[in-house]
Amino acid sequence: MDRRKIRWNGWGWNEAHDELSGRAELWTWLARELGMPTLLATPARELKDIALPKSRLRDEERTAFINMLGAEQVRSDDYERAFHALGRSYHDVLRMRAGDLTTAPDLVLYARNQADVLAVLAYASERGIAVVPFGGGTSVVGGVTAGHGNFGAVVTLDISKMDRVLDVDRISMTAEVEAGIYGPALEKALQAQGLTLGHYPQSFEFSTLGGWIAHAGAGQQSNRYGRSSDWIVSATLATPRGVLATDNHPASAAGPRLKDMILGSEGAFGVITQARVRIHEAPAKKVYTGFLFKDFQSGAEAIRTAVREDVPSAMLRVSDADETRVYRTMADIGKPHGLKATLTERFLALRGLDVAPAALIAGFEGDADEVAEALKHFDKIAKRLGALSVGQSMGKRWYEGRFHGPYMRDPMMDRGVGVDTLETSTSWSNIPKLHRAVTTALHTAIAETAPRPGARGIVMGHISHSYPDGASLYFTYIFPRQLDGEVAQWRKIKKAASDAIAANGGTISHHHGVGEDHLPWIAQEKGELGIAVLRAIKHTLDPKGILNPGKLIPD
Ligand SMILES: Cc1cc2nc3c(=O)[nH]c(=O)nc-3n(C[C@H](O)[C@H](O)[C@H](O)COP(=O)(O)OP(=O)(O)OC[C@H]3O[C@@H](n4cnc5c(N)ncnc54)[C@H](O)[C@@H]3O)c2cc1C
């Protein structure tokens, strides 16, 4: 992975084609939707024009790191410090675009192996230097912000050079892999042997195995391949106190499983250096297909039924009416509205699918018979609930564009528009209430912080990870930025939505984690004793508290 080819202050490859720039109709439509007369050009500042804070590290400390790791692994140039200053949340990108690099680490260190990690942690503990573990840096909760906390200096410890597949056990179907490996490299190595982990978060191209485990994430096909808590067998954690290697038994009643403590530890307990993960035969067939339901609730009911009837899906994803409407408009706007489109609209109206329709993408992976059988079963459930099967072109479009969504954020941010996402999960019985509460909270907060009277936001939701007892809810909100106080605006909107989640039975995160951004809500969710337990674990593994200060556990 050549990091210089990745945007330091936005999403994706520097060379990625901006598909939206030539689509004038889309921008006119968006301005109208947001209640704005026009969208303003708001370009990002360039790195060469931004002054980075002076490094607080002493010369002797810098020399000690060079002696430890070699000069090539110790970086202090502006690009490296800027790239490692923050993650990739809307809040982070907003700050980077404005040239706020106050959290640039004093030094960036690359570890080549576990011995490097242990040496860095031991020295940093002794000298009182904060250490931020860093995989791909795609955290969207302020998980890699290089804050120095109460320490004099902070270094970011990047483990992306630890990227080898160490062992593949084809009999047990597990693999031992170094934690810094990027998603594409891991899948390439496994698929060369006809195997897959099947963990494809939307950030797949730029995130690492260690990051997936450290924030307990979920890939888009978690229904089939599981989330990280399902596929992790064991992990090795390098800490300031030494190495904690968890057992790799397939199941064990020998007390609580210590791997559960590493999942979601967010770099605050130690650095995951390698892990054994469950793998699968790469699927022979993948089918993604579309359905239209009369509303979000019927689509959610189809997913609930499919899970309860054990339909082996890879992904069942239903969008609410606004997400369905906005995605359809964004795809169609500017195209001629011909006879076919008019006839389709009439047909949908006849079927009652024109008022608040909800699009559902159903994905199935496996061998051909298994896929065909599952598709037939889901089709039956969907039709029982009045849905229309719209065929595989909609599913194919989703699959081909499954990593593209985030590339739309930068062009929007170039035009004074904010885009953020948040997510939660709750029981099936509570989905409607939580969906309503968060949608309302977001609309209200956006209107209250809008740059002009009458300006408003677009709030879209979907379900994409489902369980027998409940599901995730994911929200994307687009809003006109208050250019005089963009960070304060973001904070207000984020607080309103997070308060609504906490007050209406949701978790503060289904798969993004806690980081800095969700810290104000974690004490309520875990309880006083729960936080005390987390603190005790941290204190045992990291007595000086140097690891990722200000994340996961409130002071
Ligand atoms: C556009 C976009 C889409 C996303 N989609 C998804 C999605 O579909 N599903 C999902 O689950 N998440 C998603 N995320 C969130 C993010 O990508 C995940 O959190 C990702 O797994 C993080 O991996 P990373 O390697 O980038 O970790 P980083 O961002 O580098 O780190 C994340 C956290 O883990 C810690 N950490 C990283 N590596 C290690 C290690 N080896 N040992 C100990 N701690 C470590 C860091 O200190 C930090 O606290 C998305 C993010 C973006 C920006």
PDBQT file of the ligand as one rigid body, heavy atoms in Angstrom, charges set to zero:
ROOT
HETATM    1  C1  LIG A 601     -16.085   5.314   4.634  1.00  0.00    +0.000 C 
HETATM    2  C2  LIG A 601     -16.014   4.395   5.808  1.00  0.00    +0.000 A 
HETATM    3  C3  LIG A 601     -16.774   3.243   5.826  1.00  0.00    +0.000 A 
HETATM    4  C4  LIG A 601     -16.725   2.382   6.927  1.00  0.00    +0.000 A 
HETATM    5  N1  LIG A 601     -17.443   1.228   6.905  1.00  0.00    +0.000 NA
HETATM    6  C5  LIG A 601     -17.366   0.360   7.940  1.00  0.00    +0.000 A 
HETATM    7  C6  LIG A 601     -18.074  -0.877   7.898  1.00  0.00    +0.000 A 
HETATM    8  O1  LIG A 601     -18.774  -1.188   6.937  1.00  0.00    +0.000 OA
HETATM    9  N2  LIG A 601     -17.941  -1.695   8.968  1.00  0.00    +0.000 N 
HETATM   10  C7  LIG A 601     -17.159  -1.390  10.025  1.00  0.00    +0.000 A 
HETATM   11  O2  LIG A 601     -17.071  -2.182  10.937  1.00  0.00    +0.000 OA
HETATM   12  N3  LIG A 601     -16.502  -0.221  10.090  1.00  0.00    +0.000 NA
HETATM   13  C8  LIG A 601     -16.566   0.649   9.080  1.00  0.00    +0.000 A 
HETATM   14  N4  LIG A 601     -15.879   1.831   9.111  1.00  0.00    +0.000 N 
HETATM   15  C9  LIG A 601     -15.096   2.191  10.282  1.00  0.00    +0.000 C 
HETATM   16  C10 LIG A 601     -13.596   1.823  10.118  1.00  0.00    +0.000 C 
HETATM   17  O3  LIG A 601     -13.222   1.622   8.822  1.00  0.00    +0.000 OA
HETATM   18  C11 LIG A 601     -13.358   0.609  10.827  1.00  0.00    +0.000 C 
HETATM   19  O4  LIG A 601     -13.340   1.063  12.145  1.00  0.00    +0.000 OA
HETATM   20  C12 LIG A 601     -12.049  -0.101  10.449  1.00  0.00    +0.000 C 
HETATM   21  O5  LIG A 601     -12.182  -1.459  10.708  1.00  0.00    +0.000 OA
HETATM   22  C13 LIG A 601     -10.880   0.383  11.172  1.00  0.00    +0.000 C 
HETATM   23  O6  LIG A 601      -9.741  -0.289  10.690  1.00  0.00    +0.000 OA
HETATM   24  P1  LIG A 601      -8.397   0.499  10.511  1.00  0.00    +0.000 P 
HETATM   25  O7  LIG A 601      -7.346  -0.475  10.162  1.00  0.00    +0.000 OA
HETATM   26  O8  LIG A 601      -8.582   1.632   9.610  1.00  0.00    +0.000 OA
HETATM   27  O9  LIG A 601      -8.201   0.976  12.013  1.00  0.00    +0.000 OA
HETATM   28  P2  LIG A 601      -7.747   2.386  12.548  1.00  0.00    +0.000 P 
HETATM   29  O10 LIG A 601      -8.661   3.439  12.097  1.00  0.00    +0.000 OA
HETATM   30  O11 LIG A 601      -6.296   2.559  12.269  1.00  0.00    +0.000 OA
HETATM   31  O12 LIG A 601      -7.956   2.152  14.107  1.00  0.00    +0.000 OA
HETATM   32  C14 LIG A 601      -9.232   1.957  14.648  1.00  0.00    +0.000 C 
HETATM   33  C15 LIG A 601      -9.067   1.737  16.168  1.00  0.00    +0.000 C 
HETATM   34  O13 LIG A 601      -8.395   0.523  16.398  1.00  0.00    +0.000 OA
HETATM   35  C16 LIG A 601      -7.109   0.749  16.989  1.00  0.00    +0.000 C 
HETATM   36  N5  LIG A 601      -6.187  -0.142  16.319  1.00  0.00    +0.000 N 
HETATM   37  C17 LIG A 601      -5.922  -0.220  14.988  1.00  0.00    +0.000 A 
HETATM   38  N6  LIG A 601      -5.060  -1.222  14.758  1.00  0.00    +0.000 NA
HETATM   39  C18 LIG A 601      -4.782  -1.761  15.968  1.00  0.00    +0.000 A 
HETATM   40  C19 LIG A 601      -3.965  -2.845  16.406  1.00  0.00    +0.000 A 
HETATM   41  N7  LIG A 601      -3.268  -3.592  15.551  1.00  0.00    +0.000 N 
HETATM   42  N8  LIG A 601      -3.921  -3.118  17.728  1.00  0.00    +0.000 NA
HETATM   43  C20 LIG A 601      -4.629  -2.405  18.605  1.00  0.00    +0.000 A 
HETATM   44  N9  LIG A 601      -5.417  -1.382  18.256  1.00  0.00    +0.000 NA
HETATM   45  C21 LIG A 601      -5.489  -1.087  16.954  1.00  0.00    +0.000 A 
HETATM   46  C22 LIG A 601      -6.811   2.211  16.826  1.00  0.00    +0.000 C 
HETATM   47  O14 LIG A 601      -6.007   2.706  17.870  1.00  0.00    +0.000 OA
HETATM   48  C23 LIG A 601      -8.203   2.800  16.833  1.00  0.00    +0.000 C 
HETATM   49  O15 LIG A 601      -8.665   2.947  18.147  1.00  0.00    +0.000 OA
HETATM   50  C24 LIG A 601     -15.909   2.711   8.031  1.00  0.00    +0.000 A 
HETATM   51  C25 LIG A 601     -15.132   3.871   7.994  1.00  0.00    +0.000 A 
HETATM   52  C26 LIG A 601     -15.184   4.709   6.891  1.00  0.00    +0.000 A 
HETATM   53  C27 LIG A 601     -14.343   5.951   6.878  1.00  0.00    +0.000 C 
ENDROOT
TORSDOF 0
